[in-house]
Amino acid sequence: MNSKKRLVRVLLLIVLAVFVFVLAQCNNQKSDVKNAFPGKTPLALEKPVPDGLTFEVVGKGNKVFAYTSESFRALAKARVRTLEITPEGEMLGAYYYTGIPVWYIMEGFDDLKSKADVFDRPLDMVVVFHSQDGKIARFSYGELVMCSDSLPVLLAYHREPVKPSKNPEAYTKNKIEGDVTGLRLVCPREKDNARFLDNVVKATFVIPQTPDEKLPKMQKNMDCQSPSITCIENNTEKPAVLEKVEKGEYGDWFRIGHGRGIRETKLGTASGYIIRDFLKINFTITNLDDFYLVVACDGYRSIYSAREIFNTAAGKEFLLYDKVDDEVQEKGMTWGAVSDFFMDRCVKNVTHVIRIDSGSIK
């Protein structure tokens, strides 16, 4: 009996020792956070993902992929500073947002291409984000995944105001109050908050309706050329005008593909026509909510939002280029998102540029 009592006591002591050890570790962690910095504690401390978050991505055949708070906790987080300005120019303030870059989810999403597809499907798709109250925001797949991630589109779960260092407690110029409810779609690259969206719950993929009978058939590895470019607007065709389009150049171009990696052993220089100016001259409407589908002679397609072209700093560098390192592109001009991280959205030997009305994308 005494031996049993001793055994019980030993076990209790072991349990107590483990408890004390764990408690000490927790206290050490708290102390580490508290004492990690020799001066004033920085602002960018970890903001934990709250419970109760849900987000869906709808793939082929309306198959739903569900993400929860647990899903988001497994992903790396980003914290960005962004200004909030309405499309009308009203200053709403400056804020820190913490959240999940959308490209973390989209880049690994492989449910879009079918065996029948000749080329990768996402680049000619529009991603539509849906809020709980029925509002939507539209993006090209490429501007979410292929562009630089220095200012990524975020699914933000935390917001706090950016305040001045002097008298921050008395500062009242940030007009948006309180933290984020649910998930907020935040677009730091853009000049205004037209595509910011509260309480985002779902993303769907849409292949816009296009006049396929007027476009080249998709044929991979086809050797072809494009002597000219046709612009299509409201189902009306007309030859592209280049004479009045402003010319530009993009240097120090690091050419890397999403699928095949680094393409060249040295930095390149592309020169040609500035795409912003090309669109203004060749289309009667440049609505910021619309999209442009660019098609090559082999049927390769890539889609761009007007907002990324006209409403971001990167968009002003997009070129319809006819030379790379002074070497003429003999088989046709290339539509180049030259400031993207990856060059996959560049369309060689362009034959058609089609404006797609945003109203047809839901």
C-alpha positions, 0 to 999 in steps of 0.5 A: 500500500505504501508503495502505491502511495509513493507511486501516486506521489511521484506521478503527482510530482511529475505532473506538477513539474510539467505544469510548472515548466509549461507555465515558466515557458509561457511566462518566458515567451511573454517576457521575450515579447516584452523585453525583445526590444531595447527601446520603444516597442515597434508597431508591427507586432503580430495580429492573430487571426480572429475566429469565425472567418470564412471565405470560399473560392468557386472552381470548375463546375461550381465546386466550392473550396472553403477556407476558415480562420484555421486555414488563414492561420496556416498562411504567412501574413502581410502588413501594409500601409495604405491611403484611403481615397474615394474615387471622388477624391475624398481623403478618408485617412491612412491605415495599417492593414494586416491580412492574407495576400490573395495571391497566396490562395490564387497561385496554388489554385489548380482547379481551373485548367481542364485537359481540353484547354490548350493554354493555362486558363487563369490568365484570360479569366476575371476573378470576381470577389463577392461581399456579404451584402451582394457588392462585387469587385473585379480583377484580372487573375494576372494582376493578383498573381503575376505582378509584384507582391510588394503591395499585394491585394489583401484579404485583411482581418485587422485595421488600425489607423496610421497616426503621427508621432506628435500628439497621436491621441489628439489626431482625428483625421482618419475618418474610418473608425473601428477594426475590420468586420470579417474580411476586407479586400484591400488594394494598396497599389491603387490610387483610390478605394473603388475596389476595396470591399467589406465583408468579403465571403467568396471569389468566383472565376469568370471567362468573359464572353468574347467574339471568338469567331473573329479571333485566332483559334488556340493552337499551342506551339504554332509558328505564326506572325501578326503583321497588324493589330485589330481593335474590337469594341462593341463587336465593331472591328477597326485597325489599330492606329499607332502613328499618334501613340506615345513611345516609351522604353523599359530598362533593366527588365529581369525576364522570368516566367512563372512556369519555366523560370529565368529566361535570359542571362542579362537584363533587357530593355524593351521599347515600343508604344505606351499601352495607356496611350494606345488604348486612349487613341484606339478605343472610344471608351476607357472606363476604369471598370472594364477589361481588355483581352489581348490575343496572339496569332496562336490564340494565346490570351491574356486579360487586363483590367483597365484599373491596373493599366490606368490606376496604378504606377505599374500600369504606366510602364506597360508597353506594346513593344516592337524591340528588345535590346534593339532587336526588332520583333519580326513576327509582330509586336508584344503586349508586355506587362513589363513591370510584372514579377513574372512575364507570363502575361506578355502576349507575343505577336498580338493580333487583337485587342478587345474591350470587354464591358464590365457589365458582362462580368458578374 
